[in-house]
């Protein structure tokens, strides 16, 4: 199923060039796939184990998921999302933050 979502080439056919597609099923796969959800939870757990400061934690979350520093807008949006947690620092919300980064187009495609 995974390979079909991302237009895996049929191995029995010769293809000189593959089509490049971006479809909603790809984003839905990243948002709902149990493996990716587990990876988001594991990433949040690892972050909590190694970093106590929430601001540093946020920067590291972006580095881990996207390989870059967060933009000012990204920091503001992430802080609003995390503030919606009852304690403001729930691992569940941090896992949700990772899952959102994993579901982003920036995560799926190389520049």
N, C-alpha and C positions, 0 to 999 in steps of 0.2 A: 504494500500500500504506500509506504514511504516513497519509493522510487517513482510510482505513478504520479504522485502529487507534484513532483519536481521534474516531470517530463523526461524520465530516464529513457534513453534510446533503446529501441528494440534490438537485442543482441543478434538476432537472425537477419537483420537488414543492414546494408551498407549505407552510411549517411555521410556525405561530404561535410555538411555543416548542420549543426543542431539548431532548432528554433529556440529563441530565448523568450520565455513567457513569465509574466507576473500575474498570478490569479489569486482570487480571494481564498481558495482552498489552501494555498501555501501559508498564508497568515493564520488561518484557522487551525492548521496543523500545529503551528508553533504555539498557539494559545491553548490548545486542548489536548495535546499529546501527553500521555502519562509519563513517558520518559523525560520529556522536557520539563514537565512540572516537578519531577523528582530532582532534576538537575538544578532547577531554580531553588528548591528547598535546601539542597546540599550546598549550593553557593552561599546562601544566606547563613546557614549553620557555620560554614567555614569562616565567613566574614565576622560573625559574632564571636567565634573562638579566638580570632587573632587581632581584633580591633574593637576597642571600647568606646572611642570617641565617635559620635554619630556623623559629624562633618567629614572626618577622615574616612569613615566607613562608606559614606556616599561617594567620595572620590574613588575609593578602591573598587566599589561596585561598578562604576563606569569603566575603570581600567580593565577589570576582569571580563565584563560582558562585551565591551566595545573597543577596548584597546586604546582609549583616549581619555582625556580629562573631560569632565562635564562642562557644558556651556552654562552661562548664568541662567538662561531660561530653563535648562535641564535641571539645574540645582533647585530653582524655585518650584518647578512642577513636581519634582521628586519630594521636596519637603512638604508640599501641600498634600501629596498622596500619603506620606508617612504620618503626617499630623492627623489624618483621618482615623488612625488606629487609636484604640481606647487608651493605651499607655504611651502613644507617640513613638514607640520603638519596638513594635511587635515583630518577631521573626517571621510571622505569617505575612505581614505587610512587606518586609524586606524581600521575602521570596516572591511576592507579587511584583515588586519592583524589578527583580531579576527576570521574571517571566515576561514582563512588558518589554524589557530590553532585548530579550531573546526573540520576541515576536516582531521586533522592529525591522523595517527594510534595511536599515544600516547593518544589522547583525547578519542578515541573509546574503548580502551582496558585497563583493569586493569592489573597491574603487580603483 
